[in-house]
Amino acid sequence: MIYRTEHPKPQFMRENWLNLNGSWDFEIDHGGSGEARELYKPEADLSKKIQVPFCPESKLSGIGYTDFMNSVWYRREIEITEAQLSNLVILHCGAADYFTTIYVNGQKCGTHKGGYVSFSVDITRYLFAGKNVITIHVEDDTRSRLIPSGKQSTHYESYSCYYTRTTGIWQTVWLEFVPDTHIIKTKYYGDINNGTITVFAELQGAGTFAVKASYKGTAMGEATVSSDGGTAVAVVKLAEKHLWQVGKGDLYDLALSYGEDQVTSYFGLRSIQLTDKKFLLNGKSVFQRLILDQGFYPDGIYTAPSDEELEKDIKRSLAMGFNGARLHEKVFEERFLYHCDRLGYIVWGEYPNWGLDHSYADSIYGILPEWLEEIDRDFNHPAIIGWCPFNETWDEKGRKQFDELLATVYKATKAADPTRPCIDTSGNYHVLTDIYDLHDYEQDPEIFAEHYKEVGKSNRLDFRAAFEERQTYNGKIPFFVSEYGGIGWSLSKDAWGYGNTPDSPEAYMKRLKELTDVLLDNENMFALCYTQLTDVEQEQNGLYTYDRQPKFDPEIIHAIFSRKAAIED
């Protein structure tokens, strides 16, 4: 059985592609000596089989080895035709954690540093008609202070809010056959006032770049521009305006062409603005009812077993009354974002910064390159309404965060994407940010309400979770509580949730409602984010179990979260 056969990049699709998921030869290189032993050579013996795209720690990989693996090797034989070689042959990998080296027929042809974002290598000149061997070597050191690892455990076992590691390939591997003259990438800028979509394109070779927009099969406009390669800009005046909204992911289809190259794509027409209190979507105040989504799966770890499961996680959230999510400590795959786009589900793009030691200046090399790759990869998704590169930048062995690290990444984020707000670090400790947020797991609703009675009225937030001695709320930018709740329920042995476990379902619902009401009823609060969608291993404070069973009637929880907030239009 081959898993995950769908196209991995639905916002930039060509017809001529080949999915390479399935069985690969595999070897754990415990000594890190694989290169010296020439495991990159086509005739090298790799002793195991693995199911790509699942990490070797997972059950679905067929390996299920959960100890540390600092070096792993993959190999697969492929058949290439003369017709395919008349194009450029691009090898894509959705993600591999952490440092990847690609070999084709024993020759090194490319590398990538970073465990979370898609990358590609032109392998055309290393191929010949007939049988070819692709070898992929991935190195990963979860314990390195310069390697971001998100919620991956640095202990042998999972513990606290750290879970099973992910080593090596964990998203789809695929080939794409591309004409010499082709579209490299595009960026979309929608203008809801003038009803236009502006397409910035990077192109290779000379030709005419053409953009055709349609909506549900009806032509909406087109534009063409000649280019000698490099960059080009095409502006399409849309015949009708259909706005992308929360709960209504109206999307326009795009047909892009350049020479013989043809790409299908889509975009959402919407605007984002901030006032001193509100988040505006298309000029209207929208309260963000967010759920914390960590994107872990019992059988696939970082990788959903199917495309349907990605979509179902969004629908599970919607069923509980949420309209979006913080995509927490992980870069989610493009298929997930595609479903968010379709369903009108708002999300914050985040980065798995945990594992980096933020007290050192050189940590910028562990986040900024791949963070900018993430912004570039996901820029066109209308569902992404903000960026957050860091989460809870705690002290390391008494050393405080290097503030300039956070400030520099914030500034780079705004330079790369001035269209979205950026939170420098979610929870603590803020340095330079468009939005002020806090994490607060107080379980007593009365005390919780006291924490936020002065929000928007003064710059005083005098309680433990505010860390006033380290960060200052000036009362002049939008504010929300981006983690709260986390109420444990159905706890197994050695599992945990925040606070004491309620002694009955009625007590659970009473606490959940009263905590949530504090935030919904605060006219100076534009959003909330509840912890969390599902249990993850020993952290059992989800609204669903780890295997996605609801702990309570979704309709009851939906009623708690979906009622109108004080700040909403």
Sequence and secondary structure as in RCSB ss.txt:
>XXXX:A:sequence
MIYRTEHPKPQFMRENWLNLNGSWDFEIDHGGSGEARELYKPEADLSKKIQVPFCPESKLSGIGYTDFMNSVWYR
REIEITEAQLSNLVILHCGAADYFTTIYVNGQKCGTHKGGYVSFSVDITRYLFAGKNVITIHVEDDTRSRLIPSG
KQSTHYESYSCYYTRTTGIWQTVWLEFVPDTHIIKTKYYGDINNGTITVFAELQGAGTFAVKASYKGTAMGEATV
SSDGGTAVAVVKLAEKHLWQVGKGDLYDLALSYGEDQVTSYFGLRSIQLTDKKFLLNGKSVFQRLILDQGFYPDG
IYTAPSDEELEKDIKRSLAMGFNGARLHEKVFEERFLYHCDRLGYIVWGEYPNWGLDHSYADSIYGILPEWLEEI
DRDFNHPAIIGWCPFNETWDEKGRKQFDELLATVYKATKAADPTRPCIDTSGNYHVLTDIYDLHDYEQDPEIFAE
HYKEVGKSNRLDFRAAFEERQTYNGKIPFFVSEYGGIGWSLSKDAWGYGNTPDSPEAYMKRLKELTDVLLDNENM
FALCYTQLTDVEQEQNGLYTYDRQPKFDPEIIHAIFSRKAAIED
>XXXX:A:secstr
     S S TTSB S EEE  EEEEEEE TTS TTTTTTTSTT    EEEEETS TTSTTTT    S  SEEEEE
EEEEE HHHHTSEEEEEES EESEEEEEETTEEEEEEE SSS EEEE GGG  SEEEEEEEEEE  TT TTS  T
TB SSSS BTTBB    EE S EEEEEE SSEEEEEEEEEETTTTEEEEEEEEESSEEEEEEEEETTEEEEEEEE
EESSEEEEEEEE SS  B BTTB   EEEEEEETTEEEEEEE B  EEE SS EEETTEE  EEEEEE   BTTT
BTS SSHHHHHHHHHHHHHTT  EEEETTS   HHHHHHHHHHT EEEEE   TTS TTSGGGHHHHHHHHHHHH
HHHTT TTEEEEE EE    BTTB   HHHHHHHHHHHHHH TTS B SEESS  SS SSEEEEE    HHHHHH
HTTTBTTBS   SGGG TTT    SSS EEEEEEE B  S  TT B BSS  SSHHHHHHHHHHHHHHHHT TT 
 EEEEE SB BTTB   SB TTS BSS HHHHHHHHHS  TT  
